[in-house]
């Protein structure tokens, strides 16, 4: 009689991030990037469009300057609670579903905006659109980086940021074409309706997979392994005896990002997010008015903004390429410092040539900095709290978006000159430079 006992093969464990160390970038990663790139264009479009069409809305609804200001800020006001809520949801529900639901809800409230009969309905619908769009905001970069090979995260994460100037240019172009159209769905209303249709892009998100990091963190092993096989085009196959793991951190709990060593990280990233966003938004929401102090008309100011958006594109490309070679911290420091120096030079421009030249330098460095920061920020938290940590910082950006226009409007109202206003704004960028030095480097490291 054979008394031998058949024993199961012992299980082994491997970090999900280890599987991405030697994975090669391929068409499947590129497809995910393409889908997200257009979604980021929609986000940039939505955050800028109200600035361009507010004059036409004010004329139709007979709005005061205060009402126009609150309408411009309505979407950012909605994004604050939206960021906090969606961050929790994304860690619970998943990155993919969160982005889909976010864009579809945004479509709904944008349709309501287009048919608003009065200021009150329009304002509420814009706040709700902001709450809805925040789901995309807090997921897009963490998700994309969870899909990329380690060696490619810096470069392609930065390229994704380049959707911003394309969104701004699209908003300017559509405004120029449709703002003068007459009729019940003309002018600003048709522009808002086009915004709504753009949100249907969320349906294409169905074609991309869920994050394998999130799936592994939820214990959905087979699904996580299948996504790895898909992304690697079948070159990485994990057997049934291997368990995929992520860092063991309690899921979807905001209290976790304030515990232990994460408290320092959360404090630092919150400061960077607020000051870097204040430095950008404080300047560009008031740039038409500030440029009029320099003698440019409103139409010339819009042309100035369009040229500025174009020059931002090589800034994104350069920073994205360099961060993959030299790391996040060195390149972010270089670009933020370049933005600060260019900003102070822009503040004290003595002629029109200097005004344009220094602003283009400022735009190049400023947006290059955002390309690096968006990537770096999406990497610094462990998987199970990445959504919560990222959304908390993203909400800090929206607080800056909300407060910056009012604070800059106040100092302009006090009679501050162009140079003083811009220098005040650039002071926030200097704080960014100092704070970012204390955040740990992530280039070449696996996601936890």
N, C-alpha and C positions, 0 to 999 in steps of 0.2 A: 504493500500500500504506500502511495506517495504522500508523505506528510508535509511537503513543501507548501508554503503559503504565498499566494500572489499578492504583491504589495503595489500600491499606486505610486506612480512617479511623484516625488516630492515637488511641491509648488515652489516656484521662485518668484521674486518680485523685482520690478524695475520701474524707475521713475519715468513718467511719460516724456519729460524733457530730454532724457537720454536718447530717445528714439529720433529726436529732431537734430541731434548734433551732426550726424553725417548724412541726413536726408538731403537730396538734391532738389533745388527749385525746379518746378516743371509747369506745364500748361494748366494743371488743376489748381495750383497756387495762384497762377495768373488769372484764372477765371474768377476765383474768390476775390482777388484784388480788384478786378474790373467791376464786379457787382458793387463792392463797397465804395469804390472811387466815385461812382455816380451817386450813390447814397450820400456821400460826403458833400458833393456838389449841391445836392438838394438842401442839406443842412446850412451850407454857407449862403445859398440863395435866400433861404427863409430868414436868416438872421440879418440880412442886409436890405431886403426888398422894401420893408416898411419905411426905411429912411428915404428911399427914392420916391415913393408914391404918397408920402404923408401930406405933401402940399395939395395934391388933387383931392384927397380925402377931406382935408381941412376945409377946402373950398365948398365941397358938396354938403358937408354936415355943419358948416359955419363954426368950426372949432377954434377955441382960444389956443394961445401958445402953450399953456399948461396942459391942455387936453392932448395936443399933438405930442408933447413930450411923454406923457403917460402912455399914449398909444404906441409910440416907438419902443418904449420899455416894457410893454405888456408881455411880449413873448419871452423876454429874459426873466420877468417876474414869474411866469409860469414854469420856466425851466428850473428854478430853484427847488421847489417842492418836488417837481418831476424827477430831477436828478437823484434826490434822496430816495424816492419811492422806487424808481426803476433799477437803481443799483441793487437794492434788496431783492427785487423781482428777478433780475438777471442771474443772481447767484442761486435762486430757488428754481426758477422756471427754465433757465438756459439762455445762452447768448442769442441763438438763432430766433427762437420764438419771440424773445423780447424785441428784437429789431423789427420783425414782421408786424407784430401788434402795434408797435410804436408808429411805423410809417402809415399803416392803415387808419389808425385813429387820427393821425395828423391830416390825412386826406379828408376825413369826415369833417373836421373842424375848419379846414381851409375852404371847403365848399360852403359851410355856413358863413364864413367871413365874406366870401364873394357876394352873397345875397343879403348881407346885413342891412336892415332897414334904417338903422340909426347907430349913433356912436356907442351906446351901451352894449348892444348885441355884438358889434364889431370888437369892442374891447374884451368882452368875456370870451368870445370865440378865439381871439389871439392868445389870451392867457391859457386856454385849454389846448390850443395848438402847441404852445410852448411846453406844457406838461407832457403832451403826447410825444413830441419830437425828442424829448430828453432820453427816451429809451434807446434811440439810435445813438445819441451823443455819448452815453455812458458805456456802450457796448462795442462800438465800431473798432476802436484801437486795441483794447484788450483782446477782443475776438480775433482780429487779423493777426496779431502777434502770436496767438495760440495756434495758428494755422501755419506759421512760417518756420522754415529751417533756421536753426540758431544763427548761422553765418549770414543769413539774408534779412534778419529782422530789422536791423538798423536801416538798411538801404530801402527796402520796400515799405517799411512802416513810414519812413519819411516821404516816399513818393505818394503815399495815400493822402498826406497832408496837402499836396499840391492841388487837390480838388477845390480848396478854398478860393484861390484867385479865379478859377474857371467859373465857380458859382457866382462870384461878384461880377465878373464880366457878363455872364448870362443875365443876371439881374439888371445890369445897366442896359444891355441890348434890348431885352424884352420891354423894359420901361420906355426906352426911346421909341420903340415901334408902336406900342399900344396905348400909351398914356393919353394920347389925343383922340382916341377912337370914341365916337359918341354912341349913345343907345343905352338900353337897360342893362346890358352886360358889356359895357364899354369902359375905356379908361382903366382906372385902378381895379375895377371889378373883374375884368377879363384877366388881368395880371394875377390876381388872387386865385382865379379859377384854374389858370395854368399851373399855379403852385399846387393846387389840389391834385391835378392829374399826375404831376411829377411824383407825388407820394405813392402812386400805384406801383412804382418801381419795387416797392416792398414785396410784391408778389414773386419777383424773380429771386428773392432771398430763399424761397422754398427750394431752389435748385442747389444751394450750398449746404455742406454738412454741419452738424453741431460740433462744437469744440471737443476734441478728445480729452483735453484736460478736465473740462467740466464733467464729461461723461464718466471719466475715471473717478473723479471726486464724489460722484453720486453712486458709485458702485456698479455702473452699467458697463461692465467689462467687455462684453461681446460687441456692443455698439462702438465703444472706444477703439477696440482693435480693428474693427471694420473701417473706421475713419482713417486710422493710420495706414491701413492697406490702400485705401483710396488715394490719400495724399501722396503716398510713395509710389503710386502706380504699380502696386503689387511687389515691390522690391523688399518691403518689410512685412513679414508675417509673424504674428505672435501666437504661439501654441496655447492650448487650453490650460496648460499647467503654469503659465506665467501670469502673474497679477500685475496690472498697471496701477501705479500709485502716484499721488501728488502729496505735497506737504500736509501733514495732519493738523489743520487749523479748523476750528469750529466754523460751520458754514453760515453765510448770510446773516451776520450779526455785527452791527455797527460798533458795538462795544469792543469787539476783538481788535479793531484798528487803533484803539487807544490803550492797549495792554502791552506791557514790557517794552521791548525795543521798537515795537510798531508805533508807540506814542511819539517818539522822536521823528520817525519817518512821516507820520501823518501831519505833524506840526510843520515840518519843513516843506512838504509838498503843498500844503494848504497855502503857505506864504508865497511860494513860487507861483502857484496857479493864480492867486489874487493879484499879485504885483505885476506879473507878466501880462495878464489880461487887462489890468487897469492901464498899463502903459500903452497897449495897442488900442483898446476901445476908447480910452479917454481922448486920444488924439483923433482917431478916424471918424468918430461920430460927430465931432465938431470941426473937422477939416474944411468943409465948405465955408463955414462962417469965419474960420481963422484965415483962410486964403483970401477972403474978401477984404480982410484987414490989409492984405498985401496987394490989393488992387485987382484980383481976378473976379470975373462975373460968376454967377451960378453955373452957367453952361460950361465955362472954362474950368470950373472946379470939378464938374463931372468928368470932363476930359482928363483932367489931372489925376483923378481917382482911377480912371480906366488905365492910363499909362502906368500908374503905380502898381495896379494889379498885374499887369503884364511883366513888370520887372521883378515881381515876387516869385514868378515861376522858376527862373534860374537860381534864386536863393534857396528854394526848396530842394532843387536837384543837387546843388553843390553840397548843401548840408547833409543830405541823405547819403550821398556818396562818401563824404568825409567821415561821418560818424561810424560807418562800417569799417573804416580803416584805422581810425584813431580813438574810437570810443565816444560815449555820450558826453561825459563831463568836459573833456578838453574842447570838443567842438561847440557844445552849448555855451561854454564860457566865452569862446572866441566870438561867436555870433551875437550873444547878448551884449558883450562889451562893444562890439562893432555897432550894434543898434544904439547903444547909449551915446557913444561918441558922435555918430551920425545925427542923432536926435538933437544934441546940444548945438552942433554946427547948423542944423536946419533951423533951430530956434533963432539963431542970430545971423541968418542969411541977409546979405546986404544988397543983393540984386536978384533978378528973376532966374538967371542961370544957376546961381548958388542954391536958390529955393528948389529948383527941379533936381539938380545934381545931388544935393544932400538928402532930399526926400527919397530919391531912388536908392541911394545907399542905405538909408534907414529901412526902407521896405525890403531890400535884399537881405539884410542881416536879421531884421525882425522876423520875417516869415521863415527864414532858414532856422532861426532859433525855435520857432514853433514846430517845425518838422522834427527836430531832434527831441524836443520836450514831449511832444505827443507820443513818440516812440518810447522814450525813457519812462515816462509816467505810466504807460501801459504795462511795464515789465516789473515794477518794483514791489508789488504785493504778491503773496502766494495765491494759488488758484482759487481756493475756497472763499477768499475774501477780496479777490481782485475786483469784482464788480462793486462791492461796498466801498473799498478804498478809492477806486477810480471815480466813482460817482460823488464821493464826498469832496474830492478835489475839483471835479467838474462843477459842482455847485458853487465852489469858491469863485470859479471863473464867472459864473452867472451873477453872483453878488457884485463882482467888479463891474460886469456889464450894466448892472442896474444902477450902481452908485456913481460910476465914472461920469456919465453924461451930465448928471445933476450937479456933481461937485465942480466939474469943469465949467458948466454953465454959470455956476455961482461966481467963480473967480473972474470969468469974462464979464459978468454983470457988475462986478466990483471995479471994473476998469483996468484989469491987468492987460499989459501989452502982449503981443504975439510971443516974444522971446521968453517972457516970464511964465506964460501959460505952458508952453512946450517944455521949458526947463523943469517946471513943477511935475509934469507928467513923466519926464525921463528920470526923475528922482525915484520913482517906483521901480524902474528898470534896474537902477543901481542896487536896490534891495534884492532884486532877483539874482544878480551876479553873486552877491555875498552868500545868500541862502543856499543856492544850488551846489556850492562847494562841499556841503556837508552830507549830500545824498550819495549813497553807494553806487558804484559803477555796475552796469549790467551787460555791457558789450561782451559777447562771446560766452555768456553764462546761460545755462538752461533755466527755463521757467520752473518755479517750484510748484 
